[in-house]
């Protein structure tokens, strides 16, 4: 269960990760079964209003059911955001479920809900 333990480096911006890397996921599930979604913070309203658009959210997921396998986040709030993705991995959630979780707006974590809705088209 160590793959669901989130890690954060408290730099500026913070760096968080959890689960499988893209390379690990492709090795375990197959090259054609794994996709990656990336959201740059310059498209996240909270980052724009804070005036700090450095960073991104990268989520690795299964193509067939959108199940989240891993994530990396570089953001001023990466330490808080990565825990939500740790829960998603532990619960074997896909983007469909994450898209329906209401988030406060504008927050950095709202980007996770928007990203999930964009991926699963829900």
C-alpha angles and dihedrals in degrees: 000000000000090000090072095052106107120225126202132185109203099220127129102295102020121240120215133178139175138170126003126351117232090258093049092048093051091048092051101039103023133265095268095046099061129072133182129217121198126191117187115214092233084077095049113096094213091054091048093050091047091051093233112107097163115128146028146234117236120187125185115206145164115266096217100055106007090242111167114240104171146340145202123199131188108187143115085259101038092122092060097038098050092062091063090056090047089058090048092053093046091050092045088237124173130209090267091067095040090051090060096052107103116230130191114256130259097021132125090244091056084075088068091057093047092046091050093049091049093051098047094034090230 
